[in-house]
């Protein structure tokens, strides 16, 4: 997660994090990205059930019962363990978490234990009463998915009326003083909707926006043929950066982040270096503290059955189950070879990633995407949109440097799909 707006406007500087010792326990939420002793943000997928059928859903959720999900008592014990471990945030996700009857009991308990509680929802269940319960349960933030304006959003989500229900949920949270934001997953089927969704931030007074790059997991893996090619991704990033600067020039405060493609970090740095070289170097220091992709380090997913994963997109690998061993014992255990590599992956990466000059601020990007596309957990991320020259390879670099076996780009599949 890259806090682009804060980096661009200079509202976060290295001295802000240093003032708190870069300690997870002491840093306020907007500085957690820069902690030196990273404790993971825990995404708890509380249920797999969902009332929608989104085309990019990583959990392949449906509106059906899924047996074996953690009980209320098991959930309360998990929360106690995660809080005791020192994790700063718990994200209650799904499926659709509001379909879980005990969600407010669980979140109130987590809030009471000092965890910053976040709700990740499609927004369709947020009535006036539910919005009040969200507020009273201690949720610090509610992220509601909008994948475009009305027609496109309903198409992506597989349900007529989903847009209107989600927007109503945003308004109800906003009007009750609950911080709320939009989550937008970018791909070829909705890239044309990005300007309109950004317009909503202003017209609806929505304070936060997260642009997610497509992850190739679950039904999202079937969507990879609709991922953007490098030129299209750059254009989307350029648009986002321009809109951030426009908001800032007009004194409009919006918190805007990008997620799941840390090529954005390098591209943002390169863009700023052209106009503000001193600020760019300050930004690079913060991005290095951010550390790039944090799967297995600063982010984890606990699925509905209690299995612990490196992130939400890597459910095919589990490091243990919280019913058998506490999360606090599973997470730091590097006896599992994949966990050991994730926590120190740079020496193991292959191809373009191995020699990239931005490895300190990208960390090899999303391993789940590399594995899905190339069949190799350590291959380059095919969604990197930087050129060889930008990452430090000469155009005529030898095969041993670039890794010829990894030169089949995702954009070729995208172009074929578009034809």
Sine and cosine of phi, psi and omega as CSV:
sin_phi,cos_phi,sin_psi,cos_psi,sin_omega,cos_omega
0.00,0.00,0.84,-0.55,-0.08,-1.00
-0.91,-0.42,0.91,-0.41,-0.02,-1.00
-0.98,0.21,0.97,0.24,-0.19,-0.98
-0.87,0.49,-0.73,0.68,-0.08,-1.00
-0.89,0.46,-0.65,0.76,0.00,-1.00
-0.92,0.38,-0.56,0.83,0.03,-1.00
-0.94,0.33,-0.62,0.78,-0.04,-1.00
-0.95,0.30,-0.61,0.80,-0.06,-1.00
-1.00,0.01,-0.04,1.00,0.04,-1.00
0.96,0.27,0.23,0.97,0.00,-1.00
-0.95,0.30,-0.28,0.96,0.13,-0.99
-0.88,-0.48,0.79,-0.61,0.00,-1.00
-0.77,-0.63,0.36,-0.93,-0.04,-1.00
-0.80,0.60,-0.60,0.80,-0.03,-1.00
-0.91,0.41,-0.41,0.91,0.03,-1.00
-0.91,0.42,-0.69,0.73,0.03,-1.00
-0.96,0.29,-0.62,0.79,-0.01,-1.00
-0.90,0.43,-0.54,0.84,0.00,-1.00
-0.86,0.51,-0.50,0.87,0.00,-1.00
-0.99,-0.17,0.19,0.98,0.02,-1.00
0.95,0.30,0.20,0.98,-0.05,-1.00
0.78,0.63,0.63,0.77,-0.02,-1.00
-0.98,-0.21,0.77,-0.64,0.02,-1.00
-0.81,0.58,-0.63,0.77,-0.07,-1.00
-0.94,0.34,-0.39,0.92,-0.11,-0.99
-0.95,-0.31,-0.34,0.94,-0.08,-1.00
-0.97,0.26,0.66,-0.75,0.13,-0.99
-0.93,0.37,0.30,-0.95,-0.11,-0.99
-0.80,0.60,-0.61,0.79,-0.08,-1.00
-0.96,0.27,-0.11,0.99,0.02,-1.00
-0.92,-0.39,0.00,1.00,-0.04,-1.00
-0.83,0.55,-0.52,0.85,0.00,-1.00
-0.81,0.59,-0.45,0.89,-0.19,-0.98
-0.96,-0.29,0.29,0.96,-0.01,-1.00
-0.94,0.34,0.51,-0.86,0.02,-1.00
-1.00,0.02,-0.44,0.90,-0.03,-1.00
-0.94,-0.34,0.87,0.49,-0.18,-0.98
-0.82,0.57,0.84,-0.54,0.24,-0.97
-0.97,-0.24,0.56,-0.83,-0.19,-0.98
-0.97,0.26,0.61,-0.79,0.31,-0.95
-0.95,0.31,0.81,-0.59,-0.09,-1.00
-0.98,-0.19,0.91,-0.41,0.14,-0.99
-1.00,-0.02,0.95,-0.33,0.06,-1.00
-0.99,-0.16,0.94,-0.33,0.10,-1.00
-0.98,0.19,1.00,-0.03,-0.20,-0.98
-0.93,0.36,-0.43,0.90,0.05,-1.00
-0.43,-0.90,0.45,-0.89,0.07,-1.00
-1.00,-0.06,-0.26,0.96,-0.05,-1.00
-0.93,0.36,0.61,-0.79,0.03,-1.00
-0.49,-0.87,0.57,-0.82,0.01,-1.00
-0.99,0.14,-0.20,0.98,0.02,-1.00
-0.95,-0.31,0.09,-1.00,-0.01,-1.00
-0.68,-0.73,0.96,0.28,-0.12,-0.99
-0.96,0.28,0.67,-0.75,-0.11,-0.99
-0.94,0.35,-0.30,0.95,-0.01,-1.00
-0.93,-0.36,0.27,0.96,-0.11,-0.99
-0.89,0.46,0.87,-0.50,-0.03,-1.00
-0.95,0.31,-0.42,0.91,-0.01,-1.00
-1.00,-0.07,0.03,1.00,0.01,-1.00
0.78,0.63,0.69,0.72,-0.09,-1.00
-0.95,0.30,0.49,-0.87,0.08,-1.00
-0.67,-0.74,0.19,-0.98,0.03,-1.00
-1.00,0.03,0.97,0.23,-0.01,-1.00
-0.46,-0.89,0.30,-0.95,0.07,-1.00
-0.96,0.29,0.66,-0.76,0.09,-1.00
-0.87,-0.50,0.93,-0.37,-0.07,-1.00
-0.94,0.34,0.42,-0.91,0.15,-0.99
1.00,0.05,0.14,0.99,-0.01,-1.00
-0.94,0.34,0.45,-0.89,-0.04,-1.00
-0.82,0.58,0.68,-0.73,0.03,-1.00
-0.98,0.21,0.12,-0.99,0.05,-1.00
-0.85,0.52,-0.74,0.67,-0.02,-1.00
-0.89,0.46,-0.66,0.75,0.04,-1.00
-0.91,0.42,-0.60,0.80,0.04,-1.00
-0.91,0.42,-0.67,0.74,0.03,-1.00
-0.89,0.45,-0.64,0.77,0.04,-1.00
-0.91,0.41,-0.65,0.76,0.05,-1.00
-0.87,0.50,-0.72,0.70,0.00,-1.00
-0.86,0.50,-0.70,0.71,0.02,-1.00
-0.86,0.51,-0.67,0.74,-0.02,-1.00
-0.93,0.37,-0.69,0.72,0.00,-1.00
-0.89,0.45,-0.67,0.74,0.03,-1.00
-0.90,0.43,-0.69,0.73,0.02,-1.00
-0.90,0.44,-0.48,0.88,0.01,-1.00
-0.95,0.30,-0.35,0.94,0.03,-1.00
0.99,-0.16,0.20,0.98,0.07,-1.00
-0.88,0.47,0.65,-0.76,-0.08,-1.00
-0.99,0.12,-0.48,0.88,-0.19,-0.98
-0.62,-0.78,0.61,-0.79,0.19,-0.98
-0.84,-0.54,0.83,-0.56,0.04,-1.00
-0.99,-0.17,0.88,-0.48,0.03,-1.00
-1.00,0.02,0.94,-0.34,-0.10,-0.99
-0.80,-0.60,-0.21,-0.98,-0.04,-1.00
-0.51,-0.86,-0.63,-0.78,0.21,0.98
0.58,0.82,-0.46,-0.89,0.07,-1.00
-0.94,-0.35,0.96,-0.29,-0.12,-0.99
-0.88,0.47,-0.45,0.89,0.00,-1.00
-0.96,0.30,-0.08,1.00,0.12,-0.99
-1.00,0.07,-0.10,1.00,0.03,-1.00
-1.00,0.01,0.87,-0.49,-0.13,-0.99
-0.87,0.50,-0.48,0.88,-0.08,-1.00
-0.99,-0.15,0.27,0.96,-0.13,-0.99
-0.86,0.51,-0.59,0.81,-0.04,-1.00
-0.98,0.21,-0.52,0.86,0.12,-0.99
-0.90,0.44,-0.70,0.72,-0.02,-1.00
-0.91,0.41,-0.72,0.69,-0.05,-1.00
-0.94,0.35,-0.58,0.81,0.05,-1.00
-0.90,0.44,-0.62,0.78,0.03,-1.00
-0.91,0.40,-0.67,0.74,0.01,-1.00
-0.90,0.44,-0.69,0.73,0.04,-1.00
-0.88,0.48,-0.65,0.76,0.03,-1.00
-0.91,0.42,-0.43,0.90,0.04,-1.00
-1.00,0.05,0.07,1.00,0.08,-1.00
1.00,-0.07,0.05,1.00,0.05,-1.00
-0.98,0.20,0.65,-0.76,0.17,-0.99
-0.97,0.23,0.86,-0.51,-0.11,-0.99
-0.98,-0.20,0.76,-0.65,0.00,-1.00
-0.83,-0.56,0.66,-0.75,0.05,-1.00
-0.94,-0.34,0.83,-0.55,0.06,-1.00
-0.95,-0.31,0.93,-0.35,-0.21,-0.98
-0.61,-0.79,0.36,-0.93,0.11,-0.99
-0.99,0.11,-0.12,0.99,0.14,-0.99
0.99,0.14,-0.09,1.00,-0.14,-0.99
-0.97,0.26,-0.27,0.96,-0.02,-1.00
-0.99,-0.17,0.08,1.00,-0.12,-0.99
-1.00,0.08,1.00,0.08,0.16,-0.99
-0.98,0.20,0.04,-1.00,0.07,-1.00
-0.84,0.54,-0.71,0.71,-0.03,-1.00
-0.92,0.40,-0.66,0.75,0.01,-1.00
-0.91,0.42,-0.63,0.78,0.04,-1.00
-0.87,0.49,-0.65,0.76,0.05,-1.00
-0.90,0.44,-0.65,0.76,0.00,-1.00
-0.93,0.37,-0.58,0.82,0.08,-1.00
-0.87,0.50,-0.73,0.68,0.02,-1.00
-0.88,0.47,-0.74,0.67,-0.10,-1.00
-0.94,0.34,-0.42,0.91,0.00,-1.00
-0.98,0.18,-0.11,0.99,0.10,-1.00
1.00,-0.05,0.28,0.96,0.05,-1.00
-0.92,0.40,0.81,-0.59,0.01,-1.00
-0.99,0.14,-0.38,0.92,-0.06,-1.00
-0.40,-0.92,0.59,-0.81,0.07,-1.00
-0.83,-0.56,0.88,-0.48,0.07,-1.00
-0.98,-0.18,0.86,-0.51,-0.04,-1.00
-0.90,-0.44,0.76,-0.65,-0.08,-1.00
-0.98,0.20,0.78,-0.63,0.21,-0.98
-0.75,-0.66,0.88,-0.47,-0.06,-1.00
-0.97,-0.23,0.37,0.93,-0.01,-1.00
0.54,-0.84,-0.08,-1.00,0.11,-0.99
-0.99,0.17,-0.10,-0.99,-0.31,-0.95
-0.74,0.67,-0.86,0.52,-0.12,-0.99
-0.91,0.42,-0.71,0.71,-0.04,-1.00
-0.93,0.36,-0.71,0.71,0.00,-1.00
-0.85,0.52,-0.72,0.70,-0.01,-1.00
-0.89,0.45,-0.57,0.82,0.04,-1.00
-0.92,0.39,-0.74,0.67,-0.01,-1.00
-0.90,0.44,-0.61,0.79,-0.07,-1.00
-1.00,0.06,-0.14,0.99,0.07,-1.00
0.94,0.33,0.48,0.88,-0.05,-1.00
-0.41,-0.91,0.87,-0.50,0.08,-1.00
-0.91,0.42,0.70,-0.72,0.00,-1.00
1.00,-0.02,-0.09,1.00,-0.04,-1.00
-0.90,0.44,-0.59,0.80,-0.01,-1.00
-0.90,0.44,-0.77,0.64,-0.04,-1.00
-0.88,0.48,-0.62,0.78,0.01,-1.00
-0.93,0.37,-0.65,0.76,0.01,-1.00
-0.91,0.41,-0.69,0.73,0.01,-1.00
-0.90,0.43,-0.61,0.79,0.07,-1.00
-0.90,0.44,-0.62,0.79,0.05,-1.00
-0.90,0.43,-0.64,0.77,0.06,-1.00
-0.87,0.50,-0.73,0.69,-0.03,-1.00
-0.89,0.45,-0.65,0.76,-0.03,-1.00
-0.91,0.41,-0.67,0.74,0.05,-1.00
-0.90,0.44,-0.75,0.67,0.00,-1.00
-0.83,0.56,-0.72,0.69,-0.08,-1.00
-0.93,0.36,-0.37,0.93,0.05,-1.00
-1.00,-0.02,0.01,1.00,0.00,-1.00
0.99,0.12,0.25,0.97,0.07,-1.00
-1.00,0.05,0.81,-0.58,0.01,-1.00
-0.89,0.46,0.77,-0.63,-0.09,-1.00
-0.69,-0.73,0.51,-0.86,0.02,-1.00
-0.52,-0.85,0.15,-0.99,-0.03,-1.00
-0.97,-0.25,0.69,-0.73,0.12,-0.99
-0.93,-0.37,0.83,-0.56,-0.10,-1.00
-0.79,-0.61,0.88,-0.47,0.01,-1.00
-0.99,-0.12,0.86,-0.51,-0.19,-0.98
-1.00,0.02,0.75,-0.67,0.14,-0.99
-0.30,-0.96,0.01,-1.00,-0.12,-0.99
-0.91,0.41,-0.43,0.90,-0.03,-1.00
-0.97,0.24,-0.21,0.98,-0.01,-1.00
-0.64,-0.77,0.14,0.99,-0.05,-1.00
-0.87,0.50,-0.50,0.86,0.02,-1.00
-0.94,0.35,-0.22,0.98,-0.02,-1.00
-1.00,0.02,-0.19,0.98,-0.08,-1.00
-0.84,0.55,-0.73,0.68,0.01,-1.00
-0.86,0.51,-0.67,0.74,-0.02,-1.00
-0.91,0.41,-0.62,0.79,0.03,-1.00
-0.93,0.37,-0.61,0.79,0.07,-1.00
-0.91,0.42,-0.56,0.83,0.08,-1.00
-0.87,0.49,-0.59,0.81,0.00,-1.00
-0.88,0.48,-0.53,0.85,0.01,-1.00
-0.83,0.56,-0.65,0.76,-0.02,-1.00
-0.99,0.17,-0.75,0.66,-0.09,-1.00
-0.93,0.37,-0.48,0.88,-0.02,-1.00
-0.97,-0.26,0.08,1.00,0.02,-1.00
0.82,0.57,0.78,0.63,0.03,-1.00
-0.99,-0.11,0.84,-0.54,-0.19,-0.98
-0.99,0.16,-0.26,0.96,-0.18,-0.98
-0.64,-0.76,0.56,-0.83,0.02,-1.00
-0.58,-0.81,0.76,-0.65,0.07,-1.00
-0.87,-0.50,0.86,-0.51,0.08,-1.00
-0.99,-0.13,0.92,-0.39,0.01,-1.00
-1.00,-0.07,0.72,-0.70,0.19,-0.98
-0.99,0.13,0.49,-0.87,-0.10,-1.00
-0.91,0.42,0.77,-0.64,0.10,-1.00
-0.98,-0.22,0.69,-0.72,-0.06,-1.00
-1.00,0.02,0.98,0.21,0.00,-1.00
-0.55,-0.84,0.56,-0.83,-0.02,-1.00
0.86,0.51,-0.71,-0.71,0.06,-1.00
-0.93,0.36,-0.33,0.94,0.08,-1.00
-0.90,0.44,-0.43,0.90,0.04,-1.00
-0.93,0.37,-0.56,0.83,0.06,-1.00
-0.95,0.33,-0.32,0.95,-0.03,-1.00
-1.00,0.04,-0.11,0.99,-0.16,-0.99
-0.89,0.45,-0.40,0.92,0.07,-1.00
-0.93,0.38,-0.25,0.97,0.06,-1.00
-0.97,-0.23,0.20,0.98,0.08,-1.00
-0.93,0.36,0.38,-0.93,-0.02,-1.00
-0.97,0.23,0.50,-0.87,0.14,-0.99
-0.99,0.15,0.17,-0.98,-0.09,-1.00
-0.82,0.57,-0.66,0.75,-0.02,-1.00
-0.91,0.42,-0.64,0.77,0.00,-1.00
-0.93,0.37,-0.62,0.78,0.02,-1.00
-0.91,0.42,-0.67,0.74,0.04,-1.00
-0.88,0.48,-0.65,0.76,0.00,-1.00
-0.90,0.44,-0.64,0.77,0.04,-1.00
-0.91,0.41,-0.67,0.75,0.04,-1.00
-0.90,0.43,-0.67,0.74,0.04,-1.00
-0.86,0.51,-0.70,0.71,0.02,-1.00
-0.87,0.50,-0.71,0.70,-0.01,-1.00
-0.88,0.47,-0.72,0.69,-0.01,-1.00
-0.88,0.47,-0.66,0.75,0.00,-1.00
-0.89,0.45,-0.65,0.76,0.00,-1.00
-0.93,0.38,-0.59,0.81,0.07,-1.00
-0.87,0.49,-0.73,0.68,-0.02,-1.00
-0.92,0.39,-0.54,0.84,0.07,-1.00
-0.91,0.41,-0.72,0.69,0.06,-1.00
-0.83,0.56,-0.73,0.68,-0.06,-1.00
-0.91,0.41,-0.60,0.80,-0.01,-1.00
-0.92,0.38,-0.42,0.91,0.00,-1.00
-0.99,-0.17,0.15,0.99,0.05,-1.00
0.95,0.31,0.41,0.91,0.00,-1.00
-0.99,-0.14,0.88,-0.48,-0.08,-1.00
-1.00,0.05,0.90,-0.43,0.08,-1.00
-0.69,-0.72,0.70,-0.71,0.06,-1.00
-0.99,-0.10,0.92,-0.40,-0.11,-0.99
-0.82,-0.57,0.78,-0.63,-0.06,-1.00
-0.75,-0.66,0.37,-0.93,0.19,-0.98
-0.87,-0.50,0.45,-0.89,-0.16,-0.99
-0.66,-0.75,0.62,-0.79,0.18,-0.98
0.97,0.25,0.31,0.95,0.21,-0.98
-0.42,-0.91,0.99,-0.15,-0.07,-1.00
-0.99,0.14,0.09,1.00,0.28,-0.96
-0.88,0.48,-0.42,0.91,0.07,-1.00
-0.85,0.53,-0.59,0.81,0.00,-1.00
-0.88,0.48,-0.76,0.65,-0.03,-1.00
-0.91,0.41,-0.65,0.76,-0.02,-1.00
-0.91,0.41,-0.65,0.76,0.06,-1.00
-0.88,0.47,-0.69,0.72,0.03,-1.00
-0.87,0.49,-0.72,0.69,-0.01,-1.00
-0.89,0.46,-0.63,0.78,0.02,-1.00
-0.90,0.43,-0.71,0.71,-0.06,-1.00
-0.95,0.32,-0.53,0.85,-0.04,-1.00
-0.88,0.47,-0.46,0.89,0.00,-1.00
-0.92,0.40,-0.58,0.81,-0.12,-0.99
-0.95,-0.31,-0.55,0.84,-0.08,-1.00
-0.69,-0.72,0.96,0.28,-0.11,-0.99
-0.85,0.53,-0.61,0.79,0.00,-1.00
-0.93,0.38,-0.70,0.72,0.06,-1.00
-0.89,0.46,-0.59,0.81,-0.02,-1.00
-0.88,0.47,-0.65,0.76,-0.01,-1.00
-0.94,0.34,-0.57,0.82,0.09,-1.00
-0.90,0.44,-0.67,0.74,0.04,-1.00
-0.89,0.46,-0.66,0.75,-0.03,-1.00
-0.89,0.46,-0.58,0.82,0.04,-1.00
-0.89,0.46,-0.69,0.72,0.04,-1.00
-0.91,0.42,-0.66,0.75,0.01,-1.00
-0.90,0.43,-0.57,0.82,0.07,-1.00
-0.92,0.39,-0.61,0.79,0.08,-1.00
-0.93,0.37,-0.59,0.81,0.09,-1.00
-0.84,0.55,-0.68,0.73,0.17,-0.99
1.00,0.00,0.08,1.00,0.00,-1.00
0.95,0.30,-0.45,-0.89,-0.05,-1.00
-0.84,0.54,0.72,-0.69,-0.12,-0.99
-0.91,-0.42,0.29,0.96,0.04,-1.00
-0.85,0.53,0.82,-0.58,-0.02,-1.00
0.99,0.12,-0.03,1.00,-0.02,-1.00
-0.83,-0.56,-0.94,0.34,-0.07,-1.00
-0.94,-0.35,0.13,0.99,0.05,-1.00
-0.58,-0.82,0.61,-0.79,0.09,-1.00
-0.56,-0.83,0.36,-0.93,0.12,-0.99
-0.84,-0.55,0.74,-0.67,0.16,-0.99
-0.94,-0.35,0.90,-0.44,-0.12,-0.99
-0.98,0.20,0.11,-0.99,-0.09,-1.00
-0.86,0.51,-0.39,0.92,0.00,-1.00
-1.00,0.01,-0.08,1.00,0.02,-1.00
0.99,-0.12,0.11,0.99,0.04,-1.00
-0.98,0.21,0.65,-0.76,-0.04,-1.00
-0.99,-0.16,0.79,-0.61,-0.06,-1.00
-0.81,-0.58,0.27,-0.96,0.01,-1.00
-0.91,0.41,-0.55,0.83,0.04,-1.00
-0.26,-0.97,-0.04,-1.00,-0.08,-1.00
-0.94,0.34,-0.25,0.97,-0.13,-0.99
-0.97,-0.25,0.16,0.99,-0.10,-0.99
-0.82,-0.57,0.68,0.74,-0.08,-1.00
-0.95,0.32,-0.19,0.98,0.02,-1.00
-0.96,0.28,-0.20,0.98,0.04,-1.00
-0.82,-0.57,0.75,-0.66,0.04,-1.00
-0.82,-0.57,0.61,-0.79,0.03,-1.00
-0.99,-0.12,-0.01,1.00,0.00,-1.00
0.50,-0.87,0.14,-0.99,-0.02,-1.00
-0.84,-0.54,0.70,-0.72,-0.09,-1.00
-0.94,0.34,-0.21,0.98,0.11,-0.99
-0.97,0.25,-0.38,0.92,-0.05,-1.00
-0.97,-0.25,-0.47,0.88,-0.04,-1.00
-0.45,-0.89,0.66,-0.75,-0.04,-1.00
-0.87,0.49,0.52,-0.85,0.08,-1.00
-0.81,0.58,-0.64,0.77,-0.04,-1.00
-0.89,0.46,-0.37,0.93,0.08,-1.00
-1.00,-0.02,-0.53,0.85,-0.03,-1.00
-0.95,0.32,-0.71,0.70,-0.20,-0.98
-0.90,0.43,-0.69,0.73,-0.02,-1.00
-0.99,0.12,-0.06,1.00,-0.09,-1.00
-0.98,0.19,0.93,-0.36,-0.02,-1.00
-0.99,-0.16,0.33,0.94,0.07,-1.00
-0.94,0.35,-0.43,0.90,0.12,-0.99
-0.97,0.26,0.84,-0.54,-0.11,-0.99
-0.86,0.51,-0.56,0.83,0.00,-1.00
-0.93,0.36,-0.64,0.76,0.04,-1.00
-0.89,0.45,-0.65,0.76,0.01,-1.00
-0.88,0.47,-0.68,0.73,0.01,-1.00
-0.92,0.40,-0.69,0.73,-0.01,-1.00
-0.85,0.52,-0.64,0.77,-0.05,-1.00
-0.96,0.26,-0.30,0.95,0.04,-1.00
-0.50,-0.86,0.95,0.32,-0.21,-0.98
-1.00,0.00,-0.30,0.95,-0.17,-0.99
-0.84,0.55,-0.66,0.75,0.00,-1.00
-0.93,0.37,-0.25,0.97,-0.13,-0.99
-0.98,-0.20,-0.24,0.97,-0.08,-1.00
-0.93,0.37,0.43,-0.90,-0.09,-1.00
-0.87,-0.48,0.22,-0.98,0.12,-0.99
0.88,0.47,-0.61,-0.79,-0.05,-1.00
-0.84,0.54,-0.57,0.82,-0.04,-1.00
-0.89,0.46,-0.62,0.79,-0.12,-0.99
-0.84,0.54,-0.68,0.74,-0.08,-1.00
-0.96,-0.27,0.21,0.98,-0.06,-1.00
-0.93,0.38,0.71,-0.70,-0.02,-1.00
-0.97,0.25,-0.12,0.99,0.03,-1.00
-0.96,-0.28,0.32,0.95,-0.06,-1.00
-0.88,0.48,-0.50,0.87,-0.01,-1.00
-0.93,0.36,-0.39,0.92,-0.01,-1.00
-0.94,-0.35,0.00,1.00,0.00,-1.00
-0.87,-0.49,-0.63,0.77,0.03,-1.00
0.88,0.47,0.56,0.83,0.08,-1.00
0.99,0.13,0.04,1.00,0.08,-1.00
0.89,0.46,-0.47,-0.88,-0.18,-0.98
-1.00,0.04,0.94,-0.33,-0.04,-1.00
-0.91,0.42,-0.56,0.83,0.01,-1.00
-0.89,0.46,-0.59,0.81,0.00,-1.00
-0.95,0.32,-0.66,0.76,0.03,-1.00
-0.88,0.47,-0.70,0.72,-0.03,-1.00
-0.92,0.39,-0.64,0.77,0.00,-1.00
-0.89,0.45,-0.66,0.75,-0.10,-1.00
-0.99,0.16,-0.71,0.70,-0.10,-1.00
-0.98,-0.19,-0.19,0.98,-0.06,-1.00
0.96,0.27,0.30,0.95,-0.03,-1.00
-0.66,-0.75,0.87,-0.50,-0.03,-1.00
-0.85,0.52,-0.43,0.90,-0.09,-1.00
-0.97,-0.26,0.08,1.00,0.02,-1.00
-0.93,0.35,0.23,-0.97,0.07,-1.00
-0.91,0.42,0.44,-0.90,0.09,-1.00
-0.97,0.25,0.87,-0.49,-0.06,-1.00
-0.93,0.37,-0.22,0.98,-0.01,-1.00
-1.00,0.00,0.06,1.00,0.11,-0.99
-0.91,0.41,0.79,-0.61,-0.08,-1.00
-0.95,-0.33,0.19,0.98,0.06,-1.00
-0.99,0.12,0.53,-0.85,0.02,-1.00
-0.98,0.19,0.27,-0.96,0.07,-1.00
-0.85,0.53,-0.64,0.76,-0.01,-1.00
-0.90,0.43,-0.65,0.76,-0.02,-1.00
-0.91,0.41,-0.59,0.81,-0.02,-1.00
-1.00,0.04,-0.04,1.00,0.12,-0.99
0.95,-0.33,0.13,0.99,0.08,-1.00
-0.99,-0.15,0.69,-0.73,0.13,-0.99
-0.96,0.29,0.41,-0.91,-0.03,-1.00
-0.87,0.50,-0.51,0.86,-0.02,-1.00
-0.97,-0.22,0.46,0.89,-0.01,-1.00
-0.86,0.51,0.59,-0.81,-0.01,-1.00
-0.92,0.39,0.38,-0.92,-0.01,-1.00
-0.83,0.56,-0.59,0.81,-0.04,-1.00
-0.89,0.46,-0.42,0.91,0.00,-1.00
-1.00,0.07,-0.70,0.72,-0.09,-1.00
-1.00,-0.01,-0.41,0.91,-0.01,-1.00
0.98,0.19,0.99,0.15,-0.09,-1.00
-0.84,0.54,-0.49,0.87,-0.04,-1.00
-0.92,0.38,-0.17,0.98,-0.02,-1.00
-0.92,-0.39,0.40,0.92,-0.13,-0.99
-1.00,-0.05,0.05,1.00,0.05,-1.00
-0.99,0.17,0.96,-0.28,-0.13,-0.99
-1.00,0.10,0.50,-0.86,0.04,-1.00
-0.87,0.49,-0.46,0.89,-0.06,-1.00
-0.91,0.41,-0.42,0.91,0.05,-1.00
-0.90,0.43,-0.69,0.72,0.04,-1.00
-0.90,0.43,-0.63,0.78,0.00,-1.00
-0.90,0.44,-0.66,0.75,-0.01,-1.00
-0.92,0.39,-0.64,0.77,0.03,-1.00
-0.88,0.47,-0.65,0.76,0.00,-1.00
-0.91,0.42,-0.51,0.86,-0.06,-1.00
-0.98,0.18,-0.30,0.95,-0.06,-1.00
-0.98,0.18,0.00,0.00,0.00,0.00
